[in-house]
Amino acid sequence: MMDFLSSHLFRESPRQRRALPHRQAPSSAKEFLPLAVCWMLRVTTVIVLPAVTTSNLLAEAESVGESVNALQDKSRYHLFNPTPVGRMREMSTDRPDKTESPYTVDAGHLQLEMDLANFTLESEDGVRTRTWNIAPVNLKVGLLNNADLQVVFDSYLHEQVDDQAAQTRETTSGVGDVNVRLKMNLWGNDGGLTSFAMMPFVKVPTHSRGLGNDAVEGGVIFPLAVALPGNWDMGLMTEFDFLRNEAGSGDHTEFINMITFGHDIVGKLAGYVEFFSSVSTERQSRWVGTVDLGLTYGLTENIQLDAGCNIGVTRSADDVQPFVGLSVRF
């Protein structure tokens, strides 16, 4: 705009430019003053104003950049200085699929994730095992902007084992073990096409008699989330478990890998499909593989309902495991 004004308001016509060399030098102040004013306006228009405008734009851009950085920087929030509601991330859960999420709970906030109930049926070598798990809970608390602490425990287990060959039935009920996990997001917690985390955990034997072993076990989980074209989401996870052998002596390692794809279906209803694989280094162990399907529904920004079913595709996997669940953020 300033270039336009300069070129049209203060530009001399071709005839005037051709006549300039033949002009006489001003002989008085009355002749000199108009020329001086004209040249001052030209200098101001062509040099000064663009420089001032550029300086203002740079200052404004720097201010906007500082505002964006301030908006994205949430490192000052922690357990005792909670993230304001207006700056919280979209709710992300570690359920209902088996693939864990790399996103953490916002600092100073709680999140409850649980099965209302799940049922597991396993049949192998003439032995049928039915297990009811009522209200298993994962309670999370945000410690930092990129870290949360999780306590996972089985509230009530009811297991029934029928041995068809021996014509016997055993029934066991009680509580299960407690797992303590620490999730640390390494990148992508507050935006980006990918997000990655590391989550070490330890199992503390708190089970009722007959519902587990007495060993302290643990492992580490590495979940990765990737945003795909077409509003598809992909989750990948690798896990290393260090466990006690079933014989009761010695330890072994299990390698767990899974991949899941999710997409919105309609409104707040979404679905996923997942493949799960577990390979153990224990002798005479067999590969476990399942295909998992499920739905989620966002009732509110802080409440999610889900339901699904895990289906075994190898002999050593559980045959079927249907479930319904709930997640709530506070």
Sine and cosine of phi, psi and omega as CSV:
sin_phi,cos_phi,sin_psi,cos_psi,sin_omega,cos_omega
0.00,0.00,-0.68,0.74,-0.02,-1.00
-0.93,0.36,-0.57,0.82,0.06,-1.00
-0.90,0.43,-0.61,0.80,0.02,-1.00
-0.90,0.45,-0.71,0.70,0.01,-1.00
-0.89,0.45,-0.68,0.74,-0.03,-1.00
-0.89,0.46,-0.64,0.77,-0.10,-0.99
-0.99,0.17,-0.36,0.93,-0.07,-1.00
-0.95,-0.32,-0.59,0.81,-0.04,-1.00
-0.99,0.13,-0.56,0.83,-0.12,-0.99
-0.91,-0.42,0.12,0.99,0.00,-1.00
-0.99,0.13,0.66,-0.75,0.05,-1.00
-0.99,0.14,0.51,-0.86,0.07,-1.00
-0.95,0.31,0.31,-0.95,0.05,-1.00
-0.83,0.56,-0.61,0.79,0.01,-1.00
-0.90,0.44,-0.65,0.76,0.01,-1.00
-0.91,0.41,-0.63,0.78,-0.01,-1.00
-0.91,0.42,-0.62,0.79,0.03,-1.00
-0.93,0.37,-0.47,0.88,-0.05,-1.00
-1.00,0.09,-0.27,0.96,-0.08,-1.00
-0.84,0.54,-0.68,0.73,-0.04,-1.00
-0.89,0.46,-0.35,0.94,-0.06,-1.00
-0.99,-0.12,0.00,1.00,0.01,-1.00
-0.95,0.30,0.49,-0.87,0.09,-1.00
-1.00,0.05,0.50,-0.86,0.07,-1.00
-0.90,0.44,0.61,-0.79,-0.01,-1.00
-0.86,0.51,0.72,-0.69,-0.05,-1.00
-0.99,-0.14,-0.10,0.99,-0.03,-1.00
-0.52,-0.86,0.23,-0.97,0.03,-1.00
-0.89,0.46,-0.53,0.85,-0.02,-1.00
-0.90,0.43,-0.58,0.81,0.02,-1.00
-0.98,0.17,-0.55,0.83,-0.07,-1.00
-0.96,0.27,-0.59,0.81,-0.10,-0.99
-0.86,0.51,-0.75,0.66,0.01,-1.00
-0.87,0.49,-0.63,0.78,0.01,-1.00
-0.91,0.41,-0.66,0.75,0.00,-1.00
-0.89,0.46,-0.70,0.71,0.02,-1.00
-0.87,0.49,-0.67,0.74,-0.01,-1.00
-0.88,0.48,-0.72,0.69,0.00,-1.00
-0.93,0.37,-0.54,0.84,0.08,-1.00
-0.90,0.44,-0.66,0.75,0.04,-1.00
-0.90,0.43,-0.64,0.77,0.02,-1.00
-0.89,0.46,-0.73,0.69,0.00,-1.00
-0.88,0.48,-0.67,0.74,0.01,-1.00
-0.89,0.45,-0.67,0.74,-0.05,-1.00
-0.94,0.34,-0.69,0.72,-0.14,-0.99
-0.99,0.11,-0.55,0.83,-0.14,-0.99
-0.93,-0.38,-0.80,0.60,-0.16,-0.99
-0.95,0.33,-0.78,0.63,-0.08,-1.00
-0.89,0.46,-0.72,0.69,0.07,-1.00
-0.86,0.52,-0.61,0.79,0.02,-1.00
-0.90,0.44,-0.68,0.73,0.03,-1.00
-0.91,0.43,-0.68,0.73,0.00,-1.00
-0.88,0.47,-0.70,0.71,0.02,-1.00
-0.88,0.48,-0.66,0.75,0.02,-1.00
-0.88,0.47,-0.67,0.75,0.02,-1.00
-0.90,0.43,-0.67,0.74,0.00,-1.00
-0.90,0.44,-0.67,0.74,0.03,-1.00
-0.89,0.46,-0.66,0.75,0.01,-1.00
-0.91,0.42,-0.63,0.77,0.01,-1.00
-0.92,0.39,-0.67,0.74,0.03,-1.00
-0.89,0.47,-0.66,0.75,0.03,-1.00
-0.89,0.45,-0.62,0.78,0.03,-1.00
-0.91,0.42,-0.67,0.74,0.03,-1.00
-0.90,0.43,-0.66,0.75,0.03,-1.00
-0.88,0.48,-0.66,0.75,0.04,-1.00
-0.90,0.43,-0.61,0.80,0.02,-1.00
-0.91,0.41,-0.67,0.74,0.02,-1.00
-0.90,0.44,-0.69,0.72,0.03,-1.00
-0.89,0.46,-0.64,0.77,0.02,-1.00
-0.91,0.42,-0.59,0.81,0.00,-1.00
-0.93,0.38,-0.63,0.78,-0.05,-1.00
-0.99,0.15,-0.43,0.90,-0.05,-1.00
-0.99,0.17,0.96,-0.27,0.00,-1.00
-0.89,-0.46,0.33,0.94,-0.07,-1.00
-0.93,0.37,-0.31,0.95,-0.02,-1.00
-0.98,0.20,-0.16,0.99,0.00,-1.00
-1.00,0.05,0.60,-0.80,0.01,-1.00
-0.46,-0.89,-0.15,-0.99,-0.10,-1.00
-0.82,0.57,-0.61,0.79,-0.06,-1.00
-0.98,-0.19,0.05,1.00,0.13,-0.99
-0.71,-0.71,0.98,0.21,-0.17,-0.98
-0.89,0.46,0.48,-0.88,0.11,-0.99
-0.89,0.45,0.78,-0.63,0.05,-1.00
-0.86,0.52,0.51,-0.86,-0.05,-1.00
-0.84,0.55,-0.63,0.78,-0.04,-1.00
-0.93,0.37,-0.24,0.97,-0.03,-1.00
-0.92,-0.39,0.16,0.99,0.00,-1.00
-0.96,0.26,0.50,-0.87,0.07,-1.00
-0.96,0.29,0.28,-0.96,0.15,-0.99
-0.89,0.46,0.64,-0.77,-0.04,-1.00
-0.86,0.52,0.76,-0.65,0.04,-1.00
-0.75,-0.66,0.69,-0.72,-0.08,-1.00
-0.86,-0.50,0.32,-0.95,0.10,-0.99
-1.00,-0.05,0.20,0.98,0.02,-1.00
-0.70,-0.71,0.21,-0.98,0.08,1.00
-1.00,0.03,-0.22,0.98,0.02,-1.00
-0.96,0.29,0.22,-0.97,0.00,-1.00
-0.98,0.21,-0.37,0.93,0.02,-1.00
-0.94,0.33,0.86,-0.51,-0.02,-1.00
-0.96,0.29,0.43,-0.90,0.05,-1.00
-1.00,0.02,0.60,-0.80,0.06,-1.00
-0.99,0.16,-0.13,0.99,-0.08,-1.00
-1.00,0.06,0.64,-0.77,-0.03,-1.00
-0.99,-0.17,0.27,-0.96,0.11,-0.99
-0.96,0.28,0.66,-0.75,0.00,-1.00
-0.84,0.54,0.54,-0.84,-0.06,-1.00
-0.83,0.55,0.73,-0.69,0.06,-1.00
0.99,0.15,0.11,0.99,-0.02,-1.00
-0.88,-0.47,0.37,-0.93,0.00,-1.00
-0.93,-0.37,0.47,-0.88,0.09,-1.00
-0.59,-0.80,0.77,-0.64,-0.01,-1.00
-0.93,-0.37,0.84,-0.55,0.03,-1.00
-0.81,-0.58,0.73,-0.68,-0.09,-1.00
-0.38,-0.93,0.47,-0.88,0.29,-0.96
-0.99,0.16,0.77,-0.64,0.20,-0.98
-0.91,0.41,-0.63,0.78,0.10,-0.99
-0.21,-0.98,0.53,-0.85,0.17,-0.99
-0.63,-0.78,0.45,-0.89,-0.04,-1.00
-0.79,-0.61,0.72,-0.70,-0.01,-1.00
-0.84,-0.54,0.76,-0.65,0.05,-1.00
-0.87,-0.49,0.80,-0.60,0.03,-1.00
-0.71,-0.70,0.78,-0.63,0.05,-1.00
-0.79,-0.61,0.84,-0.55,-0.01,-1.00
-0.40,-0.92,0.77,-0.63,0.06,-1.00
0.81,0.59,0.66,0.75,0.07,-1.00
0.98,0.18,0.09,1.00,0.02,-1.00
-0.92,-0.40,0.83,-0.56,0.00,-1.00
-0.93,-0.36,0.80,-0.60,-0.02,-1.00
-0.87,-0.49,0.81,-0.59,0.08,-1.00
-0.90,-0.43,0.77,-0.64,-0.03,-1.00
-0.75,-0.66,0.80,-0.60,0.14,-0.99
-0.97,-0.25,0.76,-0.65,0.05,-1.00
-0.85,-0.52,0.93,-0.36,-0.08,-1.00
-0.99,-0.17,0.87,-0.50,0.10,-0.99
0.81,0.59,0.76,0.65,0.18,-0.98
-0.92,0.40,0.66,-0.75,-0.21,-0.98
-0.84,-0.54,0.62,-0.78,0.22,-0.98
-0.86,-0.51,0.96,-0.30,-0.02,-1.00
-0.98,-0.19,0.85,-0.53,-0.07,-1.00
-0.90,-0.44,0.54,-0.84,0.11,-0.99
-0.68,-0.73,0.75,-0.66,0.01,-1.00
-0.98,0.22,0.89,-0.46,0.01,-1.00
-1.00,0.05,-0.75,0.67,0.03,-1.00
-0.74,-0.68,0.02,-1.00,0.02,-1.00
-0.90,0.44,-0.44,0.90,-0.05,-1.00
-0.86,-0.51,0.35,0.94,-0.02,-1.00
-0.53,-0.85,0.66,-0.75,0.13,-0.99
-0.68,-0.74,0.40,-0.92,0.01,-1.00
-0.95,-0.31,0.69,-0.72,-0.06,-1.00
-0.80,-0.60,0.65,-0.76,0.09,-1.00
-0.84,-0.54,0.90,-0.44,-0.05,-1.00
-0.92,-0.40,0.79,-0.62,0.01,-1.00
-0.51,-0.86,0.48,-0.88,0.03,-1.00
-1.00,-0.04,0.92,-0.39,-0.07,-1.00
-0.92,0.38,-0.71,0.70,-0.04,-1.00
-0.45,-0.89,0.80,-0.59,0.03,-1.00
-0.88,-0.48,0.64,-0.76,0.11,-0.99
-0.74,-0.68,0.91,-0.42,-0.09,-1.00
-0.87,-0.50,0.72,-0.69,0.02,-1.00
-0.79,-0.62,0.84,-0.54,-0.06,-1.00
-0.89,-0.45,0.85,-0.52,0.02,-1.00
-0.92,-0.39,0.87,-0.49,0.06,-1.00
-0.98,-0.19,0.96,-0.28,-0.10,-1.00
-0.93,0.36,-0.56,0.83,-0.02,-1.00
-0.94,0.35,-0.67,0.74,-0.03,-1.00
-1.00,0.04,-0.13,0.99,-0.02,-1.00
0.83,0.55,0.73,0.69,0.00,-1.00
-0.81,-0.58,0.36,-0.93,0.05,-1.00
-0.65,-0.76,0.77,-0.64,0.05,-1.00
-0.86,-0.51,0.70,-0.72,-0.01,-1.00
-0.81,-0.59,0.75,-0.66,-0.01,-1.00
-0.72,-0.69,0.67,-0.74,0.02,-1.00
-0.68,-0.73,0.45,-0.89,0.05,-1.00
0.46,-0.89,-0.30,-0.95,-0.01,-1.00
-1.00,-0.08,0.31,-0.95,0.00,-1.00
-0.97,-0.24,-0.32,-0.95,-0.02,-1.00
-0.99,0.10,0.19,-0.98,0.06,-1.00
-0.91,-0.41,0.75,-0.66,0.09,-1.00
-0.92,-0.38,0.75,-0.66,0.06,-1.00
-0.93,-0.36,0.81,-0.59,-0.09,-1.00
-0.78,-0.63,0.54,-0.84,0.06,-1.00
-0.81,-0.58,0.93,-0.36,0.00,-1.00
-1.00,-0.10,0.77,-0.64,0.01,-1.00
-0.81,-0.58,0.93,-0.37,0.03,-1.00
-0.98,0.22,0.76,-0.65,-0.05,-1.00
-0.99,-0.12,-0.49,0.87,0.15,-0.99
-0.29,-0.96,0.35,-0.94,0.12,-0.99
0.98,0.19,0.27,0.96,-0.04,-1.00
-0.92,0.39,-0.57,0.82,-0.06,-1.00
-0.91,-0.41,0.36,0.93,0.05,-1.00
0.56,-0.83,0.32,-0.95,-0.01,-1.00
0.88,-0.47,0.25,-0.97,-0.03,-1.00
-0.98,0.19,-0.32,0.95,0.03,-1.00
-0.71,-0.70,0.38,-0.92,0.07,-1.00
-0.54,-0.84,0.62,-0.79,-0.08,-1.00
-0.64,-0.77,0.58,-0.81,-0.03,-1.00
-0.59,-0.81,0.23,-0.97,0.11,-0.99
-0.79,-0.62,0.71,-0.71,-0.07,-1.00
-0.66,-0.75,1.00,-0.04,0.14,-0.99
-0.96,0.27,0.46,-0.89,0.00,-1.00
-0.51,-0.86,0.33,-0.95,0.07,-1.00
-0.66,-0.75,0.65,-0.76,0.04,-1.00
-0.98,-0.19,0.79,-0.62,0.04,-1.00
-0.96,-0.28,0.84,-0.54,-0.04,-1.00
-0.95,0.31,0.97,-0.24,0.03,-1.00
-0.85,-0.53,0.21,0.98,-0.15,-0.99
-0.95,0.30,0.34,-0.94,0.16,-0.99
-0.96,0.28,0.29,-0.96,-0.07,-1.00
-0.86,0.51,0.76,-0.65,0.06,-1.00
1.00,0.01,0.02,1.00,-0.05,-1.00
-0.91,-0.41,0.37,0.93,0.03,-1.00
0.24,-0.97,-0.05,-1.00,0.09,-1.00
-0.98,-0.20,0.12,-0.99,-0.07,-1.00
-0.99,-0.16,0.31,0.95,-0.07,-1.00
-1.00,-0.04,0.56,-0.83,0.20,-0.98
-1.00,0.09,0.87,-0.50,-0.06,-1.00
-0.83,-0.56,0.20,-0.98,-0.02,-1.00
-0.25,-0.97,-0.16,-0.99,0.00,-1.00
0.11,-0.99,-0.18,-0.98,0.02,-1.00
-0.57,-0.82,0.61,-0.79,-0.08,-1.00
-0.86,-0.51,0.64,-0.76,0.02,-1.00
-0.81,-0.59,0.99,-0.11,0.02,-1.00
-0.99,-0.10,0.61,-0.79,0.02,-1.00
-0.75,-0.66,0.73,-0.68,0.07,-1.00
-0.91,-0.42,0.66,-0.75,-0.03,-1.00
-0.73,-0.69,0.78,-0.63,0.09,-1.00
-1.00,0.07,0.84,-0.54,-0.05,-1.00
-0.97,-0.25,0.30,-0.95,0.08,-1.00
-0.87,0.49,0.39,-0.92,0.02,-1.00
0.96,0.27,0.37,0.93,0.01,-1.00
0.89,0.46,0.45,0.89,0.12,-0.99
-1.00,0.03,0.54,-0.84,0.08,-1.00
-0.88,-0.48,0.65,-0.76,0.04,-1.00
-0.84,-0.55,0.70,-0.71,0.08,-1.00
-0.86,-0.50,0.69,-0.72,0.04,-1.00
-0.80,-0.60,0.58,-0.81,0.00,-1.00
-0.50,-0.86,0.68,-0.73,0.13,-0.99
-0.84,-0.54,0.68,-0.73,-0.06,-1.00
-0.68,-0.73,0.64,-0.77,0.09,-1.00
-0.88,-0.48,0.88,-0.47,0.02,-1.00
-0.94,-0.34,0.69,-0.72,0.03,-1.00
-0.92,-0.40,0.96,-0.27,-0.24,-0.97
-0.83,-0.56,0.35,-0.94,0.09,-1.00
-0.98,0.19,0.62,-0.79,0.04,-1.00
-0.90,0.43,0.47,-0.88,-0.01,-1.00
-0.89,0.45,-0.46,0.89,0.01,-1.00
-0.94,0.33,-0.25,0.97,0.07,-1.00
0.98,-0.20,-0.21,0.98,0.02,-1.00
-0.78,-0.62,0.62,-0.78,-0.01,-1.00
1.00,0.09,0.29,-0.96,-0.03,-1.00
-0.81,-0.59,0.27,-0.96,0.06,-1.00
-0.52,-0.85,0.18,-0.98,0.00,-1.00
-0.90,-0.43,0.65,-0.76,0.11,-0.99
-0.91,-0.41,0.70,-0.72,0.02,-1.00
-0.95,-0.31,0.87,-0.48,-0.06,-1.00
-0.89,-0.45,0.74,-0.67,0.04,-1.00
-0.68,-0.74,0.54,-0.84,0.03,-1.00
-0.40,-0.92,0.35,-0.93,0.05,-1.00
-0.62,-0.79,0.65,-0.76,-0.03,-1.00
-0.67,-0.74,0.56,-0.83,0.06,-1.00
-0.82,-0.57,0.73,-0.68,-0.01,-1.00
-0.75,-0.66,0.44,-0.90,0.00,-1.00
-0.37,-0.93,0.54,-0.84,0.10,-0.99
-0.93,0.38,0.61,-0.79,0.01,-1.00
-0.98,-0.20,-0.85,0.52,0.07,-1.00
-0.36,-0.93,0.73,-0.68,0.00,-1.00
0.85,0.52,-0.80,-0.60,-0.01,-1.00
-1.00,-0.09,0.17,0.99,0.04,-1.00
-1.00,-0.04,0.78,-0.62,0.00,-1.00
-0.74,-0.68,0.31,-0.95,0.01,-1.00
-0.68,-0.74,0.24,-0.97,0.01,-1.00
-0.52,-0.85,0.37,-0.93,0.15,-0.99
-0.71,-0.71,0.62,-0.78,-0.17,-0.99
-0.60,-0.80,0.53,-0.85,0.15,-0.99
-0.87,-0.50,0.76,-0.65,-0.06,-1.00
-0.88,-0.48,0.66,-0.75,0.01,-1.00
-0.65,-0.76,0.69,-0.73,0.05,-1.00
-0.69,-0.73,0.80,-0.60,0.01,-1.00
-0.83,-0.56,0.77,-0.64,-0.06,-1.00
-0.93,-0.36,0.52,-0.85,0.07,-1.00
-1.00,0.00,-0.02,1.00,0.01,-1.00
-0.94,0.34,0.60,-0.80,-0.02,-1.00
-0.88,0.48,0.60,-0.80,0.04,-1.00
0.89,0.46,0.26,0.96,0.08,-1.00
-0.99,0.10,0.41,-0.91,-0.03,-1.00
-0.84,-0.55,0.38,-0.93,-0.04,-1.00
-0.92,0.39,0.70,-0.72,0.05,-1.00
-0.93,-0.36,0.81,-0.58,0.03,-1.00
-0.69,-0.72,0.67,-0.75,0.04,-1.00
-0.68,-0.74,0.45,-0.89,0.19,-0.98
-0.93,-0.38,0.80,-0.60,-0.13,-0.99
-0.87,-0.49,0.70,-0.72,0.00,-1.00
-0.79,-0.62,0.55,-0.83,0.02,-1.00
-0.19,-0.98,0.21,-0.98,0.02,-1.00
-0.79,-0.62,0.52,-0.85,0.13,-0.99
-0.77,-0.63,0.51,-0.86,0.04,-1.00
-0.68,-0.74,0.86,-0.51,0.02,-1.00
-0.99,0.15,0.99,-0.15,-0.03,-1.00
-0.92,0.38,-0.69,0.73,0.14,-0.99
-0.62,-0.79,-0.09,-1.00,0.06,-1.00
-0.91,0.40,-0.34,0.94,-0.08,-1.00
-0.86,-0.51,0.14,0.99,0.00,-1.00
-0.71,-0.71,0.78,-0.63,0.02,-1.00
-0.76,-0.65,0.72,-0.69,0.10,-1.00
-0.97,-0.25,0.48,-0.88,0.03,-1.00
-0.47,-0.88,0.33,-0.95,0.08,-1.00
-0.39,-0.92,0.49,-0.87,-0.01,-1.00
-0.08,-1.00,-0.11,-0.99,-0.01,-1.00
-0.47,-0.88,0.73,-0.69,0.07,-1.00
-0.98,-0.21,0.78,-0.62,-0.13,-0.99
-0.87,-0.50,0.84,-0.55,-0.01,-1.00
-0.96,0.30,0.67,-0.74,0.02,-1.00
-0.86,-0.50,0.08,1.00,0.12,-0.99
-0.80,-0.61,0.32,-0.95,-0.08,-1.00
-0.89,0.46,-0.58,0.82,-0.07,-1.00
-1.00,0.09,-0.09,1.00,0.01,-1.00
-1.00,0.10,0.40,-0.92,0.15,-0.99
-0.86,0.51,0.62,-0.79,-0.05,-1.00
-0.91,0.42,-0.75,0.66,-0.07,-1.00
-0.40,-0.92,0.55,-0.83,0.00,-1.00
-0.55,-0.83,1.00,0.03,0.08,-1.00
-0.99,0.15,0.42,-0.91,-0.03,-1.00
-0.35,-0.94,0.35,-0.94,0.19,-0.98
-0.72,-0.70,0.57,-0.82,-0.10,-0.99
-0.52,-0.86,0.05,-1.00,-0.09,-1.00
-0.51,-0.86,0.62,-0.78,0.09,-1.00
-0.74,-0.67,0.70,-0.71,-0.03,-1.00
-0.70,-0.72,0.71,-0.70,0.04,-1.00
-0.93,-0.38,0.65,-0.76,-0.01,-1.00
-0.89,-0.46,0.00,0.00,0.00,0.00
